[in-house]
Amino acid sequence: MDDAESLFSFEDVDEGRSYVVIDDVEPNRDGLVEWYGENKRDLPWRKGRAGYGVWVSEVMLQQTKVGTVVEYWKKWMERFPCIEDVAKASVDDVKGLWAGLGYYRRAENLHKGCQYVVAHHKGVLPVTSIPHLLKIPSIGAYTAAAIASISGCLPTPSVDGNFIRVISRWQGLLDMPQNPKSIPKIEKIAKGLISTTHPGEWNQCIMDIGATICTPLKANCAQCPLAGQCKAKSML
């Protein structure tokens, strides 16, 4: 097996199966990025690439719907336009602005995270280093990958439930969403599919497809940019 092939296949040792992703990868990378540019959801944290804004949005979006988060994010960024502003604020001020979003531990950890960034990175989020991002309170694997791909241009898949569902259906791995071992396997597949030049747009494209088109109970295949290569659709 040569290097190129090894990027796009792997064996499931436990099950004795091999998975090979679709062939025509390179055009599809460009196609997804182009589709995203024309069809992406209009969300305020997508107006730029600042890691801080992405970070705040990802923390707010944990267990909260997008429609609710938009106004809270705008108010947050107006009150705390930079990491230093959050770090200097009291935890009560931070939680007060968070009021209504619930799960206040998220606000407390974001506050701690900003203080950590000020103390260890002079207030600059280390967007090009996954290991450094993972040391920051409130940033887990998914958020670190989202920040690094969108703001640091690192080709790192940001894997959550929507992402797993879309990749699983696209590749015909229909047992993956229910399999607790699926995340590292999906990550390995996605690393062979993600755009190396526009990884943030590619990740957000998969997010949008999962959130608005390829939903858990219904797939609107007629609107999906992956329809022509989707193995799950071909099985219908």
N, C-alpha and C positions, 0 to 999 in steps of 0.2 A: 504493500500500500504506500503510495507516495504522499508527500506532505499535503498537497491540495486535497486529496481524497480523505485524508485523516481528519481534516477539519469538518467534514460533513457526514461522518458516520461514526457509530460507536456500538459496542455490544453491551447488552444488559446482562451482566454476569449472573444475577440472581435468577433471571427467567430464561437465560440461554437464547435471547433474541437479539437481532441486529436491527438498528434503525438507520435508514439512510434518507436524508432530506432531499427535497426536490433539486433537480439539476440546474435549471436556468437561473442561478442565483444573482449574477451581476446585474442583468437588466431589471430584476425585481427590486433590488436595492434602490436603484434610481427611480423606479416607478412608484415605490411606496413613499419615498421622500417627496416626489412631485405631487402625488395624490394628497399627502398631508398638507403641503403648501396651499393647495386649492380648497381643501375640505376641513381643515382643522377647526376645532371649537375655538371660539373667540373668548379666551380667558386672559385676565389682566397680567398674570405672571408669565405669560408667553410673549409679552411685548419686547422683552429683552432676554439676555442670557445670564443675568446676575445670579450667582449661586445663592445669595442670601434670600432673594425672593422665591426661588425654587424651593429652597429649604423650608421656608415658612409655609408655603402652599402645601407641600407634602405632609408636613406635620398636621396642618389643619384638616387635610383631606382624609386622615386616618379616622375611619368610622363616622365620617360626616359627608353629606352629599355636596357635589360641586356647586349647585345652585345656592346653597347656604353659605358656602365658604367665600364666594366672590366678594361680597360686601364686607365680610370680616377681614379678608386679606387687604382690601383697599384701606380700611380704617387702621389696620395694623401698620401698614407701610407709611401712612400719613403720620401716625404717632411715633413710630420707630423706623425712620428711613434707613438706618444702618445698624449693624451688629452692635457697635459701641453704645447706641442709644438703649438697646434692650439690656445690655450688660449693666449699665449704670442705673437702670430703673429698679424699683423695689419689686419683689415678687407679687406684692398686693396690687401694684399698678398693672403688672403684666396680666395677672388673673382677672383684674377688673375689665380690661379690654377684651379678654377672652370670654367674658360672661355671655352665656347663651349657646356657646359651642359645646359645652359639656366636657367630660373627661379632662378635668383640670390638670391632671398629672402631665398631660402633653405640654401645657403652658409652662409648668414648673421646669420640666426637662429642657424645653426650648430656651428658657431663661438661663439655666445652668450651662447649656450648650454655648450660648453667646458669651457668657463669662469665660468659658474654657477657651474659646477662639481668641478672645482678647488677651488672655493670660499666656497662651501657648503659640499663637500665630499672629499677634499684633493686630487683631481685629480682621484679618483677611482669611476667608474660608479657603482651605486647601483643596480646591476643586479638581486638581489633577492627581490626587493621591487617595485612592480608596482606603488604604490602611490608616492614614491620618484622619480621614472623615469618620471612620468607624470608631475612633476613640472619643468622638464628640458626643456628649449626652444628647439624646433624642434622635440620633442618626443611626439607623440600622442598615442592613444590607440593601434593601430596596431603595431607601432614600439616598444612600451613598451612591448607588449606581445611577439614579436619576440625576443627581447633582453633577456627578462626574461626566456623564454623557452629554447633558444639556449645556453645562457651563464650562466643563473642562475638555469637551470633545474627545473623551475616551470611549472607545468602542466596547462598552460594558452594558449588557442587557439588564434592564430593570424589571425584575420578575416579581409579579404579584398574581392574584387570582385571575384577573382579566387576561394578563399576558400568557399565563399557562393555558387558559382555555383557547385563546386564538392560535397559539403555536401548535397545540395538540390537535385541534381540528384541521388546521392548515396541513399538518404533516400526517394526519390520519392516525394519531396515537390516542385513540379514544379512551383508553384506560388511564391516561396520565392525570387528568384533573382530580380523580379519586385516589390516586396513588401518593402516599406520603413521601415516597422517595423521588417524586417527579421533579422537584426543583433543580437539583444539580444536573439532571438529564436535559431538562428544558434549557437550562443555561448553556450547556455544551452545544446543543443544537443551535440556539440563538446566536452564539458567538460566531458560527459559520454563516449566519444570515444577515447580521447587522451591518449597516452601512459603516464603513471605516472613515468616511469623509463627513458624514452628517449623522452621527450616532444618536444625537439628541432628538432630531426630527424623526428618525426611524423608530426609536423607543416610544415617542409620543404618538406616532401613527398607530403602533400596535395598541397602545393604551386607548386611543379613540375608537379604534375598530371594536375592541372588547367592550367599551362603555356604551357605544351607540349602535353598533351593527351586529356584532357576533355576541349577543347577550346570552346569559345562562339558559333561558327558556325559549328563545327564538333567535334565529339567524336570518338577517335580511340579506341573503346572498346576492340579490340583484344590485345592491348598493356597495358590495364589498370589493375592494381592489385585488383581493386574493382569490376571488371566485374561480378564475381560470386555472389556478394551480392548486386549489383546495382539495385535498384527498378525501376529507369527510363529505364534501359536497358531491364528489364523484361516486360516493358509496350510496347516495340516496336513490 
